[in-house]
Each structure stands twice: as structure tokens, then as C-alpha cells.
Amino acid sequence: YGKSGLWNFTLLARSICGSKRQRSIVICPYNAVLAQQKIKSKHYFAGTNLTVYCITSSTLEKMVNLVIGFDLLYISIDAFNTLRQSYIHELESWGVKVIYIDEFHLCLGETYRHDTSWQGLRNVKALNTKIVIVTATTNVTATKMIAAYVGIQENIITIGGASSYTVPNVAFTIRDSSNANLLNDVANHVKQRLPTSLLQNKTIHIITVSKEEAVNVARIINESGTRAEWLTSDCTEHERVSRMAEWDDGKIPVLASTYCVGLDNAKVKEVIIMGGCRSAADVFAECRKD
């Protein structure tokens, strides 16, 4: 179940046992992950009175006064930054007991930007709620830096660590392709691999460096007669939610997306990293997730 079991099963257990509600917020760096996590939480909470909402920067103004009775709120890092700046009274009135910050190791690569949305997490301890930093890929030094950033360096308990990280059972194959032929080479590879994947009810995940590449490779595969969808920050909320739901259900044979740490799908058994990556750690993390 991954790290999401921290909040999903905690809330579910409290509901089943009749314990006092523990209103929780999960802050995610990627909107696609928000959409997928909301779908999973609603599945886990079926048959209970637990309520789940999701807020992105594009829906914040509309949703901020509609989520008063939530049990679990997924919110994008951009929306949370705006929430602290412009809706602090609403945030404080919600009575949030726990704030989970997912994939927080990404902050280390973002804080050099003066206007980054991660600035919204600086000294988040001031909200007087329990803070849970969730990441599987940081070392002791990085953990201390992160704890200081959010203001909990004097009162932190570390559970687990990189030393207990389970190495994924994956194999890497590197194939050369010129930039001019890259899109067609990937599309042709997918066409060769897809019959076997469909027989096994599996899907293929293509990860691209740019949004344009994700859109174009999906288009080429679609033109060959195989359904492929793209997933980038240019998707509308409806497109994002519907595509994530269909992908989880195995109805989309091929998904092309930009890098999105935390995107999970047990049906994916082949990941194509197209055109390069930011680091070897990113490649490893993406293959572990799928």
C-alpha cells in the first residue's frame, strides 16, 4: 500500500473503532498524484462516513469554503502556499490535527527558487499541528535539513530510513536513438511490446522530459490504432481525474507523462524513460513506483 497507508489506514482504523475524528491534510507536489490518491482513498473508505476532498491551485478559490467537514484533504503544494498566504483564517478554523508532506525530498531541489511554492512549508510548525514528513529516499543529513526547514528540528522522531529501503527487482535496458527518430522509435517499441502486455492485462508507462513529447508520442501511438493518453500539467482537472481512474482500471494501455514522483500503478510492468532524465535517483524511483 506504500506510504499512503499512513493516513488512509489511520483514519480508517479510527473510524471503525469509533475514535475521535483526526482531520488530516496531505500535501502533494504533483496534481496527477493528488487525483490518483483521492481515488484510492475513496476506495478504502467505502462504507464509512469518512469524506475526502482534493484541492489544486485552480480549484482553491471555489473549494476553500466547501471542504469544512472533511476528514482527509489532498492539496497541491501550490494551493497550500496560497492557502497560507491568503486563506490563513480558513486554514486555522479547520482544526487540522495532522499534516502529511509527501515526497518532501523534492524540496531540496526547489528551495533555491525565491518564488517557489515550497516556501509555503517554511516553519509550517506554526500551525500547531502534528507534522509528518513522508519520503523514502533521504539520508540523515537531508532529514535534518528538511526538519529545520519546516521548524521541527528540536522535536523530530525518525522512522525507517534509506538503509531499510527495499531495492526494486527491475532490469534496465538502454537503447540509442537519434533525436529526430526518438518519437517514432518509442512508438514502434510500444507496438511490438503491447500484444504481450494486453494478454497479461498490463499497461506501459512512457515518461518524457517535456510536455510536448508526452502529447506527441501519445498521438503517434493513437494514430497506429492503439489507445494512448498523455498526462501533464496542461490537463484540466476533469481530464486528470478521468485518465487516472481509467489507467488504474487498466482501460488505458499506454500512458505518456512527464516525471511525476509518486505515481503508482500495479498493472505497469514496463516503463519507458524517453529522452533522458534529471538523475539516476529519479529513474530508480520511477521504476520502483510502477
Secondary structure, DSSP 8 states (H G I E B T S, - for coil): --TTHHHHHHHHHHHHHT-----EEEEES-HHHHHHHHHHHHHHTTTS---EEEE-TTTHHHHTTT-TT-SEEEEEHHHHHHHHHH-HHHHHHT---EEEEETGGGGGGTTTSTT-GGGGGTTGGGG-SEEEEE-SS--HHHHHHHHHHHT-TTS------GGG--------------TTTHHHHHHHHHHHHHHHHHHTT-EEEEEESSHHHHHHHHHHHHHTT--EEEESTTS-HHHHHHHHHHHHTT--SEEEEE--TT---TTEEEEEEES--S-HHHHHHHHHH-
